[in-house]
């Protein structure tokens, strides 16, 4: 999670400029914000439009190690 100040520290814009750009991205649905105490944090929402695996497909295993000898 990233704060407005974190972004302002990385780019060469003033805090208020960064805050406005982040709010514009939020309005466009590119990012989301959440409040933690008095601090607003910015996150990129998960892409839920496309499932990783179609329901009729067998999922690809992520463990490529050979199965243990039994």
N, C-alpha and C positions, 0 to 999 in steps of 0.2 A: 504494500500500500504506500502511496506517495502523497505527500502534502504539497500544497501550493508552494511553500517555501523551498521544498526539495527541488521542484521544477525550476523555480526562479534562480536557485543556486547554480543550476546546470546551464541554463540559457542566458543570453545577454540582455534580457528584458527586465523591466521593473516588476516588482511584485504585483501591483495592480493590473498591469498589462497581462501578465501570466494568468492571474485570477480570471480576468474577463475572457481570455482565450479558452481556459478550461471550462468555464460556464457555457461558452458557445458550443464546445465539443459535447458537453452534457446535453444541451438542448437538441443537438443533432443525433443523440443516441449513440455516440461513439464511445463515450466513457460514462461512468456513474460516480456519484459521490456519496459518502456516508459520513456522519458525524460521530466522532469518538470523543466524548467530553466536549471540550471547546475547540477541537481540531477537526477540520474537514479533510478527509482523505479521498484520493481519486483512484479508481480501479477500472480496468478494462473488463467489461462483462464477458462471461463465457459465451461462446457461439453455440446456441442451442437450435439454430435453424436446421442444421444437417446432422443427423445421427452419425456416430462413428461407424456403426455397422447396421446395415439394414436387417430387419427382424428375420428375414428368411435366409440370411447368410450365416455361415459359421464364422465366429470371431477368430481373428488371427492371434495365435498365442504370442505373448510377450516374453515368455521364458524360453530361451533358445538352448538351455542346457539339456544334455541328454538325460532321459529319465533314469532314476536310480535302479541299479540291479536289484532284483527281488529274489 
